[in-house]
Amino acid sequence: MNEQERTELEAAAFRRLVQHLRSRPDAQNIDLMNLAGFCRNCLSKWYKAAADDLDIEVSLDEARENVYGMPYAEWKKRYQKDATPEQQAAFDQGHKS
């Protein structure tokens, strides 16, 4: 496999991950963080960081819209639920310094 093929495969896998996350708004970000240690916001920040590394102009809002498939505020209004005390406790436990 050459470098171009690897890049194309990685891009395809990223697009598939983003599409999967868009199709599962029931999977709350806090649950993703508690289980996997990353969420849609993390993915958006990584996308922005990659753009910055390549000197490509992308705002964090644009990166979030790319991942969420809509403006972040709209996604939060439609799908984000308040964290339960149990979810928040698991998050706090997993992020102790």
N, C-alpha and C positions, 0 to 999 in steps of 0.2 A: 504494500500500500504506500502510495506516495503522499507527500504533505497535503496536496490539494484534495485528494480523496479523503484523507483523515479529517480535514477541515469541513468538507461537505457532509461527512457522516456525523460529525459532532454538531453541526448546525441543524441537521435533520433531527437528531435526537433531542436537541434543545427545543425545537419547534414542537415536537411531539409531547415533551414534558409540559410546555406551556399550554398546549391544547388540552392535555389531560387535566391540568389544574383548572382551566377555564370551565371544563365540563363538570367539575366537582366543587361547586361553591359551598356545598355542605361540609367539605373538609376545611374546618376553620384554621386560620393561621396559627393560633395558639396550639392547636392539636398538632399541626405540622412541626412547630418548634419543639413541643414536648417530646414528640416521637423521633423526629429526624434531625433536629437542631438547625433547621432552616425553614423559611416560609416564602410566600410570594414576595414579600417586601425584601427579603434577603436576595432573592433572585433578581429583583429589580435593581437593587444596589450593585450587584455583581455585573449586571448588564451595563449600568452607567459607568462603573469602574473600567470595564473593558473598552467602552467608547472613549473614555478619558485617556486610557493607555494608547489608543490609536489616533488620538487627536481628532475624534469625531464629535461634533456638537450634538449632545443628547442631554436633555434636562432629566432630573429625577422623575418629574411628572410624566415625561414622554416614556421613560423606561418603565414606569409603573403601568402606564396605559398599554404598552406593548405586552406586558406580562398578564395584566388583569383583563385585557380586551375591552376596556372602557375606562373612563377617568376613575381614579382611585376613590374619590369621594362618592361617586355613584355606586361602585362596588360595595363600599362599606355600608351605604344606606340600604342597598338591596339585600345583602347577604351576611354581613358581619353581625354576630351576636355578642352580647356581653359575656366575658369569661365567667365561668362558674368559679366559686371559691376553690373547688378541687383543681380545676385547670390552672388557676393562678398560683396555687400552692405548688403544683408540679413544676410550673415555669420558674417560680422563685427558687425552688430547691435545685433545679438544674442549672441555674445561673448564679449560684453563689460564687463569690470571688475567693 
